[in-house]
Amino acid sequence: MKNVNISEEAYNEFKAFLEENKITDFNIRINFAGYACSGPVFNISLSEATDADEVEKMNDISFIYEKSLIEQFGGFIILSSDENEGNGLSLKPVIAPEGGCGGSCSGCH
């Protein structure tokens, strides 16, 4: 089952981003970083897989994530800048909980 969805355009942009930053190890961990007003927030880091992880290889890049994240968010969608309306690369969950702050967020724009 494919848990990381990425178009060819987004893949090429993401790989170029890694190469521009002189990253040669393409073992990329997707981490859950918490919630913001717009919903769940994720970050990426360089990492090696553990027994608690799933690994999904796409061409040269291995995406690593905890199995529990798939249960919670249903997988991930990586969008290119164009697919994200010009707002840069984006990583979103397939299943996004409603209202990241539970509606009690103040100061969020």
C-alpha positions as CSV (number, residue, x, y, z in Angstrom):
1,M,0.0,0.0,0.0
2,K,1.3,3.4,-0.9
3,N,1.2,5.7,2.1
4,V,3.3,8.6,0.7
5,N,1.7,10.2,-2.4
6,I,3.9,12.5,-4.4
7,S,3.7,13.6,-8.0
8,E,6.6,13.5,-10.3
9,E,6.7,17.4,-10.2
10,A,6.8,17.4,-6.4
11,Y,9.4,14.6,-6.3
12,N,11.7,16.5,-8.6
13,E,11.3,19.7,-6.6
14,F,11.9,17.9,-3.3
15,K,15.0,16.1,-4.6
16,A,16.3,19.4,-6.0
17,F,15.7,21.0,-2.6
18,L,17.7,18.2,-0.9
19,E,20.6,18.5,-3.4
20,E,20.7,22.3,-3.1
21,N,21.2,21.8,0.6
22,K,24.0,19.3,-0.1
23,I,22.0,16.4,1.4
24,T,23.3,13.2,-0.1
25,D,21.6,10.7,2.2
26,F,18.0,10.4,1.0
27,N,16.7,8.6,4.1
28,I,14.0,11.1,5.0
29,R,11.9,10.8,8.2
30,I,8.5,12.3,8.4
31,N,7.8,13.4,12.0
32,F,4.6,14.6,13.6
33,A,5.4,18.0,15.2
34,G,2.1,18.8,16.8
35,Y,-0.9,20.8,16.0
36,A,-1.3,24.4,14.7
37,C,-4.4,26.4,13.8
38,S,-4.4,24.8,10.3
39,G,-4.2,21.3,11.6
40,P,-1.4,18.8,12.1
41,V,2.2,19.9,11.5
42,F,4.9,17.6,10.2
43,N,8.7,18.1,9.7
44,I,11.3,16.1,8.0
45,S,14.8,15.0,9.1
46,L,17.5,12.7,8.0
47,S,17.2,9.3,9.8
48,E,17.6,5.6,9.7
49,A,14.6,3.2,10.1
50,T,13.8,1.4,13.3
51,D,11.6,-1.6,14.0
52,A,8.7,0.8,14.8
53,D,8.9,2.3,11.2
54,E,7.7,1.8,7.7
55,V,9.9,2.7,4.8
56,E,8.6,3.6,1.4
57,K,11.1,4.0,-1.3
58,M,10.4,6.3,-4.3
59,N,13.2,6.4,-6.8
60,D,16.2,7.7,-4.8
61,I,14.3,8.8,-1.7
62,S,13.3,6.6,1.2
63,F,10.5,8.0,3.2
64,I,10.5,6.8,6.8
65,Y,7.6,7.2,9.2
66,E,6.3,5.6,12.4
67,K,3.6,3.0,11.7
68,S,1.3,4.7,14.2
69,L,1.3,7.9,12.0
70,I,-0.4,5.9,9.2
71,E,-3.1,4.7,11.6
72,Q,-3.6,8.3,12.8
73,F,-3.3,10.3,9.6
74,G,-3.9,7.7,6.8
75,G,-0.7,8.6,5.0
76,F,0.9,11.7,3.5
77,I,0.6,13.9,0.5
78,I,3.6,15.9,-0.7
79,L,2.7,18.8,-2.9
80,S,5.0,20.8,-5.2
81,S,5.0,24.6,-5.0
82,D,2.7,24.8,-8.0
83,E,0.3,22.2,-6.5
84,N,0.4,24.2,-3.3
85,E,-0.8,27.4,-5.0
86,G,2.8,28.9,-5.1
87,N,3.3,28.5,-1.4
88,G,6.3,26.1,-1.5
89,L,6.6,22.4,-0.9
90,S,4.0,21.1,1.5
91,L,3.5,17.8,3.4
92,K,-0.1,17.1,4.4
93,P,-1.9,14.2,6.0
94,V,-4.4,12.2,4.0
95,I,-6.8,12.4,7.0
96,A,-6.7,15.8,8.7
97,P,-8.5,16.2,12.0
98,E,-10.9,19.2,11.9
99,G,-9.7,22.5,13.5
100,G,-6.1,22.0,14.7
101,C,-6.6,24.1,17.8
102,G,-10.1,22.7,18.5
103,G,-11.6,26.1,17.7
104,S,-10.0,27.8,20.7
105,C,-7.0,29.2,18.9
106,S,-6.4,32.9,19.5
107,G,-4.1,34.9,17.4
108,C,-4.0,32.5,14.5
109,H,-4.2,34.1,11.1
